[in-house]
Amino acid sequence: MAARTGWAAFPHDAKAYAYPGDALKKAWPKLHAGDAEPFPDDKRAAALIKAAGKAAPKLDASTLASALQEAWRAFHSGDFKAAFDAGEKLGPIGASVAAKAIGIHATYLVDDEAEKLKRFEQAAKLAEGAIKALPEEANSHYRHAFALGRYSQGLSIAKALKQGIAGKVRESLDAALELAPKHAEAHTALALYHAEIIGKIGAMIGGLTYGAKASEAEKHIREALRLTPASPIAHIEHGNVLMLLYGDRKEDAAAAAYEKAAGLKPQDAMEALDAAYARSQIE
């Protein structure tokens, strides 16, 4: 399997992002403000085992909880390969951490475009399995939308539309927000959905064919910023939404959004990569 090879290492100092023992649970609300992932304690693990039924790994709740916590520890400290491997091994129950790990790694640490696409496809497949086994989990749907959204960004707009990706992304985001109305990253993604369609094919066709509206893009990005004011990615995507919708007219506001993202203190490896990306955009 190609995605096993070439996991570039996290390029920053990860010492600050180790969350040993109880530190993980303590930091969890901050670490997961964006994706609303519940903390995987024994009770949560038991509920997941019950919900997943036959698709659940053959582990007791306590062992599963430990395995999930370890996978998330690896993710937060920038060991994306370990997080992916550990999550993938747990089947649909580990898909949330596995899809996030391979998705964030591919976004920032894979240069080869074909390899990037392959990994986003892999993340989408993992999420599809999670949607089947755990349809009541908001992140089953959100990870699917994230992976497909990133995948479509690597294609031409014509190709992405022809493959019907926009509709699938929208469907998954709507499902995620129905289950978790305060899912900040789903709000961010929905803002981008509206903005990218308008930015690529225009407001009129975008509105008629896909229901894309600038007012919706702005509403959702505002909500994401309200829910996660300290999250670099919310500010980065705010800048992207402004550029997609208004181009040069809002260039200064977009630059200010990137600067805000660059100046925030990262809570984990993902946020460190987000902030570094923001810095690279304003230099």
C-alpha positions as CSV (number, residue, x, y, z in Angstrom):
1,M,0.0,0.0,0.0
2,A,1.6,3.2,-1.2
3,A,0.5,5.4,1.7
4,R,2.7,3.3,4.0
5,T,5.8,4.7,2.5
6,G,7.1,8.3,2.7
7,W,5.7,9.6,5.9
8,A,7.8,12.8,6.3
9,A,8.6,13.6,9.9
10,F,6.9,16.5,11.7
11,P,9.4,19.4,11.0
12,H,9.1,21.3,14.3
13,D,9.9,20.7,17.9
14,A,7.2,18.5,19.3
15,K,8.2,18.5,22.9
16,A,5.4,21.0,23.9
17,Y,2.8,18.8,22.3
18,A,3.4,15.6,24.3
19,Y,0.3,15.0,26.5
20,P,1.4,12.1,28.8
21,G,-1.1,10.5,31.3
22,D,-3.8,12.8,32.5
23,A,-2.4,15.8,30.6
24,L,-4.3,14.6,27.5
25,K,-7.7,14.6,29.2
26,K,-7.0,18.0,30.7
27,A,-6.0,19.6,27.4
28,W,-8.7,17.8,25.4
29,P,-11.3,20.6,25.4
30,K,-8.7,22.9,23.9
31,L,-7.2,20.3,21.5
32,H,-10.6,19.4,20.2
33,A,-12.5,22.7,20.2
34,G,-12.5,22.5,16.4
35,D,-13.7,19.0,15.7
36,A,-15.9,18.3,18.8
37,E,-14.3,14.8,19.2
38,P,-15.4,13.4,22.5
39,F,-12.7,12.2,24.9
40,P,-12.2,8.5,24.5
41,D,-12.6,7.3,28.1
42,D,-13.9,3.9,29.1
43,K,-17.5,5.0,29.0
44,R,-17.1,6.5,25.5
45,A,-15.3,3.4,24.3
46,A,-18.1,1.1,25.6
47,A,-20.7,3.2,23.7
48,L,-18.6,3.0,20.5
49,I,-18.3,-0.8,20.8
50,K,-22.0,-1.0,21.2
51,A,-22.8,1.3,18.4
52,A,-20.4,-0.3,15.9
53,G,-21.6,-3.8,16.7
54,K,-19.9,-6.4,14.4
55,A,-17.6,-3.7,13.0
56,A,-16.0,-3.0,16.5
57,P,-12.6,-4.4,17.3
58,K,-12.5,-7.4,19.7
59,L,-11.4,-5.4,22.7
60,D,-12.9,-4.5,26.0
61,A,-13.8,-0.9,26.6
62,S,-10.8,-0.1,28.8
63,T,-8.3,-1.5,26.3
64,L,-10.0,0.3,23.4
65,A,-10.0,3.6,25.4
66,S,-6.3,3.3,26.0
67,A,-5.6,2.5,22.4
68,L,-7.6,5.5,21.2
69,Q,-5.9,7.8,23.7
70,E,-2.5,6.6,22.5
71,A,-3.5,7.2,18.8
72,W,-4.6,10.7,19.7
73,R,-1.4,11.3,21.7
74,A,0.6,10.4,18.6
75,F,-1.5,12.7,16.4
76,H,-1.1,15.7,18.7
77,S,2.6,15.2,19.0
78,G,3.1,15.1,15.3
79,D,3.7,11.3,14.9
80,F,1.0,11.1,12.2
81,K,2.1,7.7,10.9
82,A,1.8,6.1,14.3
83,A,-1.6,7.8,14.8
84,F,-2.8,6.6,11.4
85,D,-1.5,3.0,11.9
86,A,-3.1,2.8,15.4
87,G,-6.4,4.3,14.3
88,E,-6.6,2.1,11.1
89,K,-6.1,-1.0,13.2
90,L,-9.2,-0.2,15.2
91,G,-11.5,-0.3,12.1
92,P,-14.3,2.2,11.9
93,I,-13.9,3.2,15.6
94,G,-10.4,4.4,14.9
95,A,-11.3,6.0,11.6
96,S,-11.7,9.5,13.1
97,V,-8.0,9.7,14.3
98,A,-6.7,7.7,11.3
99,A,-8.4,9.9,8.7
100,K,-7.4,13.1,10.5
101,A,-3.8,11.9,10.7
102,I,-3.4,10.9,7.1
103,G,-5.4,14.0,6.0
104,I,-3.3,16.6,7.9
105,H,-0.1,14.9,7.0
106,A,-1.0,14.9,3.3
107,T,-2.1,18.5,3.5
108,Y,1.2,19.8,4.8
109,L,3.9,17.1,4.5
110,V,3.4,15.4,1.2
111,D,4.7,17.3,-1.9
112,D,3.8,14.8,-4.6
113,E,0.3,15.8,-6.0
114,A,-0.6,12.2,-7.1
115,E,0.4,10.8,-3.7
116,K,-1.6,13.6,-1.9
117,L,-4.7,12.6,-3.9
118,K,-4.2,8.9,-3.1
119,R,-4.0,9.7,0.6
120,F,-7.1,11.9,0.6
121,E,-8.9,9.0,-1.2
122,Q,-7.7,6.7,1.5
123,A,-9.0,9.0,4.3
124,A,-12.4,9.3,2.5
125,K,-12.6,5.4,2.4
126,L,-11.9,5.2,6.1
127,A,-14.6,7.8,6.8
128,E,-17.1,5.9,4.5
129,G,-16.6,2.8,6.7
130,A,-17.2,5.0,9.8
131,I,-20.4,6.4,8.3
132,K,-21.7,2.9,7.8
133,A,-20.7,1.6,11.2
134,L,-21.2,4.9,13.2
135,P,-23.7,7.1,11.4
136,E,-24.6,8.9,14.7
137,E,-21.0,10.2,15.1
138,A,-20.6,13.7,13.7
139,N,-16.9,13.1,12.8
140,S,-17.8,10.0,10.6
141,H,-19.4,12.6,8.3
142,Y,-17.0,15.5,8.9
143,R,-13.8,13.4,8.1
144,H,-15.5,12.3,4.9
145,A,-16.3,15.9,3.9
146,F,-12.7,17.0,4.8
147,A,-11.1,14.2,2.8
148,L,-13.3,14.7,-0.3
149,G,-12.9,18.5,0.0
150,R,-9.1,18.3,0.1
151,Y,-9.2,15.7,-2.7
152,S,-11.3,18.0,-4.9
153,Q,-8.9,20.9,-4.3
154,G,-6.3,18.8,-6.1
155,L,-8.4,18.4,-9.2
156,S,-9.6,20.8,-11.8
157,I,-12.9,22.4,-10.9
158,A,-14.5,20.8,-14.0
159,K,-13.3,17.3,-13.0
160,A,-14.4,17.8,-9.4
161,L,-17.9,18.9,-10.4
162,K,-18.2,16.1,-13.0
163,Q,-17.4,13.5,-10.3
164,G,-20.2,15.0,-8.1
165,I,-17.8,15.7,-5.2
166,A,-19.5,19.0,-4.3
167,G,-22.8,17.3,-3.5
168,K,-21.1,14.6,-1.4
169,V,-19.2,17.2,0.6
170,R,-22.3,19.2,1.2
171,E,-24.3,16.1,2.3
172,S,-21.6,15.0,4.7
173,L,-21.2,18.5,6.2
174,D,-24.9,18.9,6.6
175,A,-25.0,15.6,8.4
176,A,-22.1,16.5,10.7
177,L,-23.7,19.8,11.7
178,E,-27.1,18.2,12.3
179,L,-25.4,15.9,14.8
180,A,-23.0,18.6,16.2
181,P,-24.3,22.1,15.6
182,K,-21.2,23.6,17.3
183,H,-18.7,21.7,15.1
184,A,-16.4,24.6,14.3
185,E,-14.4,22.8,11.6
186,A,-17.6,21.7,9.8
187,H,-18.7,25.4,9.8
188,T,-15.3,26.3,8.4
189,A,-15.6,23.7,5.7
190,L,-19.1,24.7,4.8
191,A,-18.0,28.3,4.5
192,L,-15.3,27.1,2.1
193,Y,-17.8,25.0,0.2
194,H,-19.9,28.1,-0.7
195,A,-16.8,30.3,-1.3
196,E,-14.9,27.9,-3.5
197,I,-17.9,27.2,-5.8
198,I,-18.6,31.0,-6.2
199,G,-14.9,31.7,-6.6
200,K,-14.5,29.0,-9.3
201,I,-17.7,29.1,-11.3
202,G,-19.3,32.4,-10.3
203,A,-22.2,33.4,-8.1
204,M,-25.0,32.9,-10.6
205,I,-24.2,29.4,-11.8
206,G,-22.9,28.4,-8.3
207,G,-26.1,29.6,-6.7
208,L,-28.4,28.0,-9.2
209,T,-26.7,24.7,-9.5
210,Y,-25.2,24.2,-6.0
211,G,-27.1,26.6,-3.8
212,A,-23.8,28.4,-3.1
213,K,-24.2,31.8,-1.4
214,A,-21.7,34.4,-0.3
215,S,-23.9,35.2,2.7
216,E,-23.8,31.6,3.8
217,A,-20.0,31.5,3.5
218,E,-19.7,34.5,5.7
219,K,-22.2,33.2,8.2
220,H,-20.4,29.9,8.6
221,I,-16.9,31.4,8.9
222,R,-18.2,33.9,11.5
223,E,-19.6,31.0,13.5
224,A,-16.3,29.0,13.3
225,L,-14.4,32.1,14.5
226,R,-16.8,32.6,17.3
227,L,-16.5,28.9,18.4
228,T,-12.7,28.7,18.0
229,P,-11.1,32.2,18.2
230,A,-7.8,30.7,19.1
231,S,-7.7,28.2,16.2
232,P,-5.2,29.1,13.5
233,I,-7.1,27.1,10.8
234,A,-10.3,29.2,11.4
235,H,-8.4,32.4,10.6
236,I,-6.5,30.9,7.6
237,E,-9.8,29.7,6.1
238,H,-11.3,33.1,6.9
239,G,-8.6,34.7,4.7
240,N,-9.2,32.1,2.0
241,V,-13.0,32.7,2.0
242,L,-12.4,36.5,1.7
243,M,-10.0,36.0,-1.3
244,L,-12.4,33.5,-3.0
245,L,-15.4,35.7,-2.7
246,Y,-13.9,39.2,-3.2
247,G,-10.3,38.8,-4.5
248,D,-8.1,41.9,-4.4
249,R,-10.9,44.0,-2.8
250,K,-10.5,42.1,0.5
251,E,-6.7,41.4,0.2
252,D,-5.9,43.5,3.3
253,A,-8.5,41.8,5.4
254,A,-7.3,38.4,4.2
255,A,-3.7,39.2,5.0
256,A,-4.8,40.3,8.5
257,A,-6.6,37.0,9.0
258,Y,-3.4,35.1,8.0
259,E,-1.4,37.3,10.4
260,K,-3.8,36.5,13.2
261,A,-3.3,32.8,12.5
262,A,0.4,33.1,12.4
263,G,0.5,34.8,15.8
264,L,-1.6,32.3,17.7
265,K,0.1,29.8,20.1
266,P,-0.3,26.3,18.7
267,Q,-1.8,23.6,21.0
268,D,-0.5,20.7,19.0
269,A,1.4,19.6,15.9
270,M,-1.5,20.2,13.6
271,E,-1.9,23.8,14.8
272,A,1.9,24.3,14.5
273,L,1.7,23.3,10.9
274,D,-1.4,25.6,10.4
275,A,0.5,28.5,11.9
276,A,3.7,27.9,9.9
277,Y,1.6,27.8,6.7
278,A,0.0,31.1,7.7
279,R,3.4,32.6,8.2
280,S,4.6,31.3,4.8
281,Q,1.6,33.1,3.2
282,I,2.5,36.5,4.6
283,E,6.2,36.4,4.2
